[in-house]
Amino acid sequence: MIRLFVGIGFDEELSARMAALQRGLPGARWVDPADLHLTLRFIGEVAEDLAEEIHLGLAALAEPPFALTLSGLGLFGDRHRAHTLWVGVERSDALSRLASRIESAVVRAGASPEPRKFNPHVTLARLKDTPSGRLQDFIDASGPFREELVAVERFTLFRSTLGRQGAHYDALEHYPLG
């Protein structure tokens, strides 16, 4: 069995810019800057033969390159029980189309459909027992994060390995757009 997801990785410069936000928040388990990504489809644990079918389906996709805008910070959960701090991704028809095509390819390969609606974001930290007042102070002090024209020229099939310090990601295959 192998734990997989499909995502968009970022270059070192953009990852470093997002990682600069990762400070001064109690109860935050920060994502390693090298692992910052935008998940297009979490697949989960699958058998090796299904992983190969997923790879073949993803390799057959043909979509043009496009650009994204990353903007703002937000939380999953409410302010009193937030569990994830993220960088937002502005609405993009090209991104939504790519995510939909990936979903179709993964399901055609034999994986179960994703029950959750696609909600693009970049996870900065997992939160545990972070005081709610500190969350708002952190978001206010971090200022308006914004990165325009983030080039998306490929997407990636990642293996996710769980460990004591959280998940670690390895790129298994890159799929160029265009």
C-alpha positions in Angstrom: 0.0 0.0 0.0 1.1 3.5 -0.8 -0.4 6.8 0.5 -0.8 9.3 -2.4 -2.0 12.8 -3.3 -1.8 15.0 -6.4 -0.6 18.6 -5.9 1.2 21.6 -7.1 4.6 22.2 -5.6 6.3 25.6 -5.4 9.7 26.9 -6.2 12.2 27.6 -3.4 11.7 31.4 -3.5 7.9 31.2 -3.0 8.2 28.5 -0.4 10.7 30.6 1.5 8.3 33.6 1.3 5.5 31.5 2.8 7.8 29.9 5.4 8.7 33.4 6.6 5.2 33.5 8.0 5.9 30.4 10.1 6.8 31.9 13.5 5.5 32.9 16.9 2.3 30.9 17.2 2.0 28.6 20.1 0.6 25.2 19.4 1.5 25.4 15.7 3.2 22.4 14.0 4.6 24.1 10.9 4.8 22.4 7.6 8.4 22.0 6.4 9.0 24.7 3.7 10.1 22.0 1.2 6.7 20.3 1.7 4.5 23.4 1.1 2.0 22.6 -1.7 -1.5 23.0 -3.0 -3.4 19.7 -2.9 -5.5 19.0 -6.0 -6.7 15.6 -4.9 -5.9 13.6 -1.8 -6.1 9.9 -2.8 -5.0 8.1 0.4 -3.8 4.5 0.8 -4.0 2.5 -2.4 -2.5 -0.7 -3.7 0.5 -0.5 -6.0 -1.5 -1.6 -9.0 -4.1 1.1 -8.5 -1.3 3.6 -8.0 0.0 2.6 -11.5 -3.5 3.0 -13.0 -3.7 6.5 -11.4 -0.3 7.4 -12.8 -1.4 6.4 -16.3 -4.6 8.4 -16.0 -2.8 11.5 -14.8 -0.2 11.1 -17.6 -2.9 11.3 -20.2 -4.3 14.6 -19.1 -3.7 17.6 -21.3 -4.4 21.1 -19.9 -2.6 24.4 -20.6 -0.3 26.1 -18.1 -1.9 28.9 -16.1 -1.1 31.3 -13.2 -2.5 31.4 -9.7 -2.7 34.1 -7.1 -2.1 33.2 -3.4 -3.7 35.7 -1.1 -4.4 36.0 2.6 -4.3 33.7 5.6 -7.2 31.7 7.0 -8.2 28.9 9.3 -10.1 25.6 9.1 -12.2 25.2 12.2 -13.6 28.2 14.0 -11.5 30.7 15.9 -12.0 28.8 19.2 -11.1 25.4 17.7 -9.0 26.1 14.7 -7.0 23.1 13.5 -5.3 24.4 10.3 -3.7 27.7 9.3 -3.5 28.2 5.6 -2.6 30.6 2.7 -5.5 31.2 0.4 -5.8 30.6 -3.3 -7.9 33.0 -5.3 -10.6 31.5 -7.5 -9.3 30.2 -10.9 -11.3 28.5 -13.6 -8.1 26.9 -14.9 -7.3 25.5 -11.4 -10.8 24.2 -10.9 -10.8 22.6 -14.4 -7.5 20.9 -13.6 -8.7 19.6 -10.3 -11.9 18.3 -11.9 -10.0 16.5 -14.6 -7.6 15.0 -12.0 -10.7 13.8 -10.0 -12.1 12.2 -13.1 -8.8 10.4 -13.9 -8.4 9.1 -10.3 -12.0 7.8 -10.2 -11.7 6.2 -13.7 -8.5 4.4 -12.4 -10.6 2.8 -9.7 -10.3 5.1 -6.6 -13.4 6.2 -4.7 -14.7 9.7 -5.5 -13.7 12.5 -3.3 -16.7 13.4 -1.1 -15.4 16.9 -0.1 -15.7 20.0 -2.3 -12.4 21.2 -3.8 -11.1 24.0 -1.5 -7.7 25.2 -2.7 -5.2 26.3 0.0 -1.7 25.9 1.1 -1.4 24.5 4.6 1.1 26.4 6.7 0.5 24.7 10.1 -1.6 22.2 12.0 -2.8 23.8 15.2 -3.4 22.2 18.6 -4.5 24.2 21.7 -3.6 27.5 20.1 -5.2 30.3 22.1 -7.9 31.9 19.9 -6.7 35.4 20.7 -3.3 34.6 19.5 -4.6 33.4 16.2 -6.2 36.7 15.3 -3.1 38.6 16.5 -0.9 36.3 14.4 -3.1 36.9 11.3 -3.2 40.6 11.8 0.6 40.9 12.5 1.4 38.8 9.4 -0.1 41.4 7.1 -1.7 40.8 3.8 0.2 37.9 2.2 -0.2 38.1 -1.6 1.7 36.5 -4.5 0.4 37.1 -8.0 1.1 35.3 -11.2 2.4 32.0 -9.6 3.1 30.0 -12.7 1.6 26.5 -12.8 3.4 24.5 -15.5 3.0 21.0 -14.0 1.4 19.0 -11.3 2.8 16.2 -9.3 1.9 12.8 -7.9 3.2 12.7 -4.3 3.8 9.9 -1.8 2.9 10.9 1.7 4.7 9.1 4.6 3.4 9.7 8.1 5.9 10.1 10.9 6.2 11.5 14.4 6.9 15.0 13.1 4.0 14.9 10.7 3.9 13.8 7.0 6.8 13.9 4.6 6.2 14.1 0.9 8.2 12.6 -2.0 7.5 13.5 -5.6 6.9 10.3 -7.6 6.0 11.8 -11.0 5.7 15.2 -12.5 3.1 15.9 -15.3 3.8 18.9 -17.5 0.9 21.1 -18.6 0.7 22.3 -22.1 
